[in-house]
Amino acid sequence: MNDIPVTKSSATEPLRLHIPPHRSIPGKRPDFSYFRLPPAGETRRPVIDVPSVETHPLATALIRVLDEADEAVGDWDPHLDPEPLRGGLRAMMLTRAYDRRMYNAQRTGKTSFYMTSLGEEAVAVAQAMALNSDDMLFTSYRQQGLLIARGYPILDMMCQIYSNSRDPLKGRQLPVMYSSRDYSFYSISGNLGTQFPQSVGWAMASAYSGDTRIAAGWIGEGATAEPDFHHALTFAAVYRAPVVLNVVNNQWAISSHQEVAGGEEATFAARAIGFGLACLRVDGNDFLAVYAATKWAAERARANHGATLIELFTYRAGSHSTSDDPTRYRPEDEPRTWPLGDPVDRLARHLIHRGEWSDDRHKSQEQELTELVRATDREAQTYGTLGEGGHFGVETMFEDVYKEMPWHLRRQLRQALGDK
């Protein structure tokens, strides 16, 4: 048997790994040179039944509607009337006021943990408005604006934060992990990435049963590295599941920049291409662009043309959570210099430009919502906080699991209550 010749490497330099650079250095000037900001209105809007391959150029574009003069321009302008826009502005402002109050509650020891959505309010509120009220939502922990936009009582949200005697989940969840069947809001999981296969599976079941409701799922850009992300996209593509899959790229996965999650060489929207899915990349701080892109994807899913992956390009202006100090890994003034601005301010300026809002009305509404949240918080605290006041009894640990409690749990319940 002849020997097989072995080719020796001709390399003269040792191999080395590429480590994505950390541009956001505390004490240095913010650096946003890693992305190109295209003009508003530049990106074309395809028809909803277009083959998915024709959307793939949109993975590297950025859908923008509001220009520097606060006008709505281009194909993606949804031409919304002033009233729903004012409603969207109010919901974003209420979300921000609620976040501020609950953040302070954690700082004063009334709850254990909180996460704000500062700078990302347009993602949740605009998408809630673009979807039907009974479409099923599978979210991560920074989309509380979806519930607020759907009219879920902030009193119930606060009572869950405090784990008090009126907590709708009876103290069984972390404070920010809401759940409401009545509002088509699936229980939030702290295991990130699960939201995508759950939303795809629910959408497949809806289609299989001949229902008319679609599903939507949300994860952050860091969770795209999880196997759940790829499993979900495979099923969504193969079975054309009626689902809208949202990757909220807020630039930070805790203290790791989006480039570490894979955003340096390609956009997160581009990950849809290998699966044959439709994809969009959207300015997540442009309320009109977020609404228009979500509406397009929802109509496409509802018409049985399949799933769409949307990358919402936004910025986490606050800390990751109350356990985080972002000044340790990014410049302190980076949130103020984010090129895509603040979603609340941008929508307010657009309405002012149209003659449908004013600075005085904005300040008045801000005061009204601040007082509403303050008054609701006072009521919520009458039912108790984490450390004081009423809580659900130990017997609730054994309830709501089985339709009929089995014998071994009945025995454990008796023991827990001291009944031999």
C-alpha positions in Angstrom: 0.0 0.0 0.0 1.4 3.4 -1.1 2.0 6.1 1.6 -0.4 9.1 1.3 1.7 12.3 1.0 1.2 14.8 3.8 1.2 18.4 2.9 3.0 20.5 5.5 1.7 24.0 6.4 3.5 26.8 4.7 2.3 29.4 7.3 5.0 31.6 8.7 3.0 33.2 11.4 1.2 31.5 14.3 -2.6 31.3 14.3 -4.5 33.8 16.4 -8.0 34.5 17.4 -9.9 37.7 16.7 -11.3 39.3 19.8 -14.0 41.9 19.0 -12.8 45.3 20.2 -14.5 46.9 23.2 -15.0 50.5 21.9 -17.1 51.7 24.8 -14.4 52.5 27.3 -15.3 54.4 30.5 -13.7 57.8 30.5 -13.3 57.9 26.7 -15.5 59.4 24.1 -18.5 57.2 22.9 -17.7 55.5 19.6 -20.6 54.6 17.3 -18.5 54.2 14.2 -19.5 50.6 13.9 -22.8 51.3 12.1 -23.9 53.4 9.2 -26.9 55.7 9.7 -28.8 55.8 6.3 -31.2 58.6 5.6 -34.8 58.3 6.7 -37.1 57.1 3.9 -34.2 55.4 1.9 -35.3 51.8 2.5 -37.9 50.4 0.1 -41.1 48.7 1.4 -41.9 45.4 -0.4 -45.4 43.9 -0.7 -46.3 41.4 2.0 -46.3 38.4 -0.3 -42.9 38.9 -1.7 -40.6 35.9 -1.7 -38.4 35.9 1.4 -35.2 36.1 -0.7 -36.3 39.6 -1.9 -36.3 40.9 1.7 -32.7 39.8 2.3 -31.2 43.1 1.2 -33.2 44.7 4.1 -31.1 42.8 6.6 -28.3 45.3 6.1 -30.5 48.3 5.6 -32.2 50.3 8.4 -35.9 51.1 8.1 -36.3 54.7 9.2 -39.4 57.0 8.8 -38.7 60.1 10.9 -36.1 62.4 9.4 -34.0 65.1 11.1 -36.8 67.6 10.5 -39.3 65.4 12.4 -41.3 64.6 9.3 -42.5 61.1 8.3 -41.0 60.2 4.9 -40.6 57.2 2.5 -42.4 54.0 1.7 -42.6 52.8 5.3 -44.6 55.8 6.6 -47.7 54.1 8.1 -49.7 57.4 7.8 -51.2 57.1 11.2 -53.7 59.6 12.5 -52.7 61.9 15.3 -55.0 60.2 17.9 -53.3 56.7 17.9 -49.9 58.5 17.9 -50.8 60.5 21.0 -52.0 57.2 22.5 -48.7 55.6 21.7 -46.8 58.6 23.2 -48.9 58.3 26.4 -48.2 54.6 26.7 -44.5 55.2 26.3 -44.5 58.0 28.9 -46.5 55.8 31.3 -44.1 53.0 30.8 -41.2 55.3 31.6 -42.9 56.8 34.7 -43.8 53.3 35.9 -40.2 52.1 35.4 -38.8 55.1 37.3 -41.1 54.5 40.3 -40.4 50.8 40.5 -36.6 51.4 40.1 -36.8 53.7 43.1 -38.9 51.2 45.0 -36.1 48.6 44.7 -33.5 51.2 45.8 -35.5 51.7 49.0 -35.7 48.0 49.7 -39.4 47.5 48.9 -38.7 44.8 46.3 -35.7 42.7 45.4 -35.0 43.4 41.7 -36.1 45.5 38.8 -35.3 46.1 35.1 -36.2 49.3 33.3 -36.8 49.7 29.5 -35.4 53.2 29.3 -34.7 54.1 25.7 -36.6 51.0 24.4 -40.2 52.0 25.0 -41.0 52.3 21.2 -40.1 48.7 20.7 -42.9 47.4 23.0 -45.6 50.1 22.6 -45.4 50.5 18.8 -45.4 46.7 18.4 -48.4 46.3 20.7 -50.3 48.7 18.6 -49.3 47.0 15.3 -50.5 43.5 16.6 -54.0 42.4 17.3 -55.0 42.5 21.0 -55.4 38.7 21.1 -52.2 37.8 19.3 -50.0 35.8 21.7 -46.9 37.5 23.1 -43.8 35.7 24.3 -41.5 38.3 25.7 -38.3 38.7 27.7 -38.0 40.9 30.7 -37.8 44.3 29.1 -41.1 44.6 27.2 -43.4 45.7 30.0 -44.6 48.4 27.6 -46.6 45.6 25.7 -48.8 45.1 28.8 -49.1 48.8 29.5 -50.1 49.5 25.8 -52.7 46.7 26.0 -54.3 48.3 29.1 -53.1 45.8 31.7 -53.6 47.5 35.2 -50.3 48.9 36.5 -51.7 48.2 40.0 -51.5 44.5 39.3 -48.0 44.9 37.9 -46.9 46.8 41.0 -48.4 44.2 43.3 -46.4 41.5 41.5 -43.3 43.6 41.9 -43.9 43.8 45.7 -45.0 40.1 46.0 -47.8 41.3 48.2 -51.2 39.9 49.1 -52.7 41.1 45.8 -49.9 39.7 43.6 -51.8 38.0 40.7 -49.0 35.4 40.5 -49.0 34.8 44.3 -45.3 35.4 44.7 -44.3 32.6 42.4 -42.3 34.7 39.9 -39.4 37.1 40.0 -40.7 40.7 40.2 -40.4 41.6 36.5 -41.6 38.3 35.0 -45.3 39.1 34.3 -47.9 36.7 33.0 -51.5 37.3 31.9 -53.7 34.8 30.0 -56.5 37.4 29.7 -54.1 39.8 27.9 -52.5 37.1 25.7 -49.2 37.6 27.5 -47.3 34.3 28.1 -45.3 33.9 31.4 -41.9 35.4 31.1 -39.0 33.0 31.6 -35.6 34.0 33.0 -34.0 31.4 30.7 -33.4 33.6 27.7 -34.0 32.3 24.2 -37.0 30.1 25.2 -39.3 32.8 23.9 -38.6 32.0 20.3 -39.4 28.2 20.2 -42.4 28.9 22.4 -43.8 31.5 20.1 -43.1 29.4 17.0 -44.7 26.3 18.6 -47.8 28.3 19.6 -48.0 29.8 16.1 -47.8 26.3 14.6 -50.6 25.1 16.9 -52.7 28.1 16.0 -52.3 27.4 12.2 -52.9 23.7 12.7 -56.1 24.3 14.5 -57.4 26.8 11.9 -57.2 29.8 14.3 -56.7 33.4 13.1 -54.3 34.5 15.8 -50.6 34.9 15.3 -47.7 34.9 17.8 -44.8 37.2 18.4 -41.6 36.5 20.3 -38.8 38.8 21.7 -35.2 38.1 22.7 -32.1 40.3 23.0 -29.2 40.1 20.6 -27.1 38.1 23.1 -29.7 35.3 23.2 -29.3 34.7 19.4 -26.3 32.6 20.4 -28.5 30.1 22.2 -29.6 26.9 20.5 -33.2 27.8 21.0 -32.8 30.6 18.5 -31.7 28.3 15.7 -34.2 25.6 16.6 -37.0 28.2 16.4 -35.9 29.6 13.0 -35.7 26.1 11.5 -39.3 25.2 12.5 -40.5 28.7 11.5 -39.0 28.3 8.1 -40.0 24.7 7.4 -43.6 25.1 8.5 -44.1 28.7 7.6 -45.3 29.4 11.1 -47.4 32.6 11.5 -45.0 34.4 13.9 -43.1 37.6 14.2 -39.7 37.0 15.7 -38.1 40.1 17.2 -34.4 40.5 18.1 -34.0 43.6 20.3 -30.5 44.7 19.6 -30.0 47.3 22.4 -26.2 47.1 22.0 -25.6 45.5 25.4 -26.0 41.9 26.7 -25.3 43.0 30.4 -21.7 44.2 30.0 -20.9 42.5 26.7 -21.2 44.7 23.5 -23.3 43.5 20.6 -20.2 42.6 18.6 -19.4 39.8 21.1 -22.8 38.3 20.3 -21.9 38.3 16.6 -22.9 41.7 15.5 -19.5 42.8 14.2 -19.4 40.8 10.9 -23.1 40.6 10.1 -26.4 42.1 11.4 -28.7 40.0 13.5 -31.4 40.4 10.9 -29.1 38.6 8.4 -29.3 35.4 10.4 -32.7 34.9 8.8 -31.1 34.5 5.4 -29.6 31.0 6.0 -33.0 29.8 7.0 -34.9 31.3 4.1 -36.9 33.6 6.3 -38.0 37.1 5.5 -36.1 39.7 7.5 -36.2 43.4 8.4 -33.8 45.7 10.3 -35.5 48.7 11.9 -34.6 51.9 13.8 -36.0 50.8 17.1 -36.2 54.4 18.4 -38.4 55.5 15.5 -42.0 54.8 16.7 -43.4 55.0 13.2 -40.8 52.7 11.7 -41.3 50.1 14.4 -45.0 50.2 13.9 -44.8 49.9 10.1 -42.3 47.0 10.1 -44.3 45.1 12.7 -47.5 45.7 10.8 -45.9 44.4 7.6 -44.6 41.3 9.3 -48.0 40.6 11.1 -49.9 41.0 7.9 -47.5 38.7 6.1 -47.9 36.0 8.8 -51.7 36.4 8.9 -51.8 35.9 5.1 -49.9 32.6 5.4 -46.7 33.9 3.9 -44.6 32.8 6.8 -42.5 34.2 9.6 -40.3 37.4 9.6 -37.2 38.0 11.7 -37.0 41.7 12.8 -33.9 43.2 14.3 -34.9 46.3 16.3 -31.8 48.4 16.4 -32.1 50.4 19.7 -30.1 51.3 22.8 -30.4 50.4 26.5 -30.1 53.8 28.0 -30.3 52.5 31.6 -28.6 49.8 33.5 -29.1 46.1 32.7 -30.9 45.8 36.0 -30.8 47.1 39.5 -27.8 44.8 40.1 -25.8 46.5 37.3 -23.6 49.6 37.1 -23.1 50.5 33.4 -20.5 53.2 34.1 -18.0 50.3 34.8 -18.0 49.2 31.1 -19.2 52.2 29.0 -18.8 56.0 29.0 -21.1 57.8 31.3 -22.4 60.1 28.6 -22.9 57.3 26.0 -26.7 57.2 26.4 -27.0 60.9 25.7 -25.0 60.7 22.5 -26.7 57.7 21.0 -27.2 58.7 17.3 -30.8 57.5 17.1 -32.0 59.6 19.9 -34.8 59.0 22.4 -38.0 57.4 21.2 -40.3 59.5 23.4 -38.7 62.8 22.4 -38.7 61.9 18.7 -42.4 61.0 18.6 -43.3 64.1 20.6 -41.3 66.3 18.2 -43.1 64.7 15.2 -46.5 65.4 16.7 -45.5 69.0 17.5 -44.2 69.4 13.9 -47.7 68.3 12.7 -49.4 70.8 15.0 -50.9 67.9 17.1 -48.9 68.4 20.3 -47.0 71.1 22.3 -44.4 71.4 24.9 -47.0 72.5 27.4 -49.2 69.5 26.7 -46.2 67.2 27.0 -45.2 68.6 30.4 -48.8 68.4 31.6 -49.1 64.8 30.5 -45.8 63.9 32.1 -47.0 65.4 35.4 -50.4 63.6 35.1 -48.7 60.2 34.5 -46.2 60.8 37.3 -49.0 61.4 39.7 -51.0 58.5 38.4 -48.1 56.1 39.0 -47.5 57.7 42.5 -51.1 57.3 43.5 -51.2 53.7 42.2 -48.0 52.9 44.0 -49.5 54.2 47.3 -52.5 51.8 46.8 -50.2 48.9 45.9 -48.2 49.3 49.1 -51.3 49.1 51.2 -51.4 45.4 50.2 -47.8 45.0 51.4 -44.2 45.2 50.0 -41.5 42.5 49.9 -40.5 43.1 53.4 -43.6 44.3 55.1 -47.4 43.7 55.0 -49.5 41.0 53.6 -48.3 38.0 51.6 -49.9 34.8 50.4 -49.9 31.9 52.9 -47.7 28.9 52.7 -50.6 26.8 51.4 -50.5 28.5 48.1 -47.2 26.6 47.3 -49.4 23.5 46.8 -52.2 25.1 44.8 -52.7 25.7 41.1 -50.5 22.8 40.0 -53.0 19.9 39.7 -56.7 20.2 39.0 -57.2 17.9 42.0 -54.4 17.9 44.6 -52.8 14.4 44.9 -52.5 12.6 48.2 -48.8 13.3 48.8 -49.2 17.0 48.3 -52.2 17.0 50.7 -50.0 15.3 53.3 -47.2 17.8 52.8 -49.7 20.7 53.1 -51.0 19.3 56.4 -47.4 19.1 57.6 -46.6 22.6 56.5 -49.6 23.9 58.4 -48.6 22.0 61.5 -51.6 19.6 61.2 -50.4 16.0 62.0 
